């Protein structure tokens, strides 16, 4: 398939999954997703993880045969954020595990490195790709020996400064949410979000919030309210099977996994990884519910302070990838051996090849899409 055929096939499959769960797919959000995919290669990467899975074994066959585990899948430099753990401590780590499924450890590392390479070429990062790959591998190698999650209350100085940038100030965050238009939502969604709010609340309303690229089109509802003279917010996002299920179907959606099976992958990863969990993140009746707040959200590169230590950031991203890979503890020894046997420069080489393939697809998408 060319890229346009792949997009149509995946979106047909997505509609079938949503139809089975009696949920709509937003045509408006899909159109927005297509525009964002057209805008630049980095956004195209974020919006086409299904395509990555299709071309990955062809472009990097020697890497696609590495030890397997529960992979994050859609890993990239903007799939990291912060949340509050059960002790109220600020924690930094991977923000989205929607595409969790069995895969190779190299898939996560090469996708993270490819995203850094594309971000550099677009001026979003200043660290050169080879240095970025070295930092990611340094962090990942250290993380394979297991130390712990990134709790920003103590230590982690440069990372804490980046996580608490001016772009994430509470006044700015809540002003953006307050400005969103109120929308009607199904009564069951209103009840679901209301029961996950702290009580009592006032001025409860559901707003139209658009976030991300890859998840656009899937049902998403954001509730905001006032509690104890301050704002609170919760988000409900529809659970969708990961893209590996599309890849493993016949193109018509047959033999796809059901969402309850996929929910097991997500919860298995989050429960077994080295992690300080977000106590508000739950999976209920086909929906993922989580708290939103100034410091409980994904961090875009544009939110980072102008002066930042990108080497430290990418090293931390590599380390956090290892934290999540520890959900597959039985695979760690094999990964260490495989990683030690890899030739120097393998990560940069794989990222370069995948970036080249993605750029070719992006140009084809802009011409045909």
HELIX and SHEET records of a PDB file:
HELIX    1   1 UNK A    3  UNK A   20  1                                  18    
HELIX    2   2 UNK A   27  UNK A   39  1                                  13    
HELIX    3   3 UNK A   41  UNK A   47  1                                   7    
HELIX    4   4 UNK A   49  UNK A   59  1                                  11    
HELIX    5   5 UNK A  105  UNK A  121  1                                  17    
HELIX    6   6 UNK A  129  UNK A  143  1                                  15    
HELIX    7   7 UNK A  157  UNK A  163  1                                   7    
HELIX    8   8 UNK A  166  UNK A  168  5                                   3    
HELIX    9   9 UNK A  170  UNK A  178  1                                   9    
HELIX   10  10 UNK A  187  UNK A  195  1                                   9    
HELIX   11  11 UNK A  243  UNK A  247  1                                   5    
HELIX   12  12 UNK A  259  UNK A  272  1                                  14    
HELIX   13  13 UNK A  301  UNK A  303  5                                   3    
HELIX   14  14 UNK A  310  UNK A  325  1                                  16    
HELIX   15  15 UNK A  326  UNK A  331  5                                   6    
HELIX   16  16 UNK A  332  UNK A  341  1                                  10    
HELIX   17  17 UNK A  346  UNK A  368  1                                  23    
SHEET    1   A 2 UNK A  68  UNK A  71  0                                        
SHEET    2   A 2 UNK A 101  UNK A 104 -1                                        
SHEET    1   B 4 UNK A 150  UNK A 151  0                                        
SHEET    2   B 4 UNK A  90  UNK A  94 -1                                        
SHEET    3   B 4 UNK A  80  UNK A  84 -1                                        
SHEET    4   B 4 UNK A 297  UNK A 298 -1                                        
SHEET    1   C 5 UNK A 202  UNK A 207  0                                        
SHEET    2   C 5 UNK A 220  UNK A 227 -1                                        
SHEET    3   C 5 UNK A 230  UNK A 238 -1                                        
SHEET    4   C 5 UNK A 287  UNK A 292 -1                                        
SHEET    5   C 5 UNK A 282  UNK A 284 -1                                        
END                                                                             
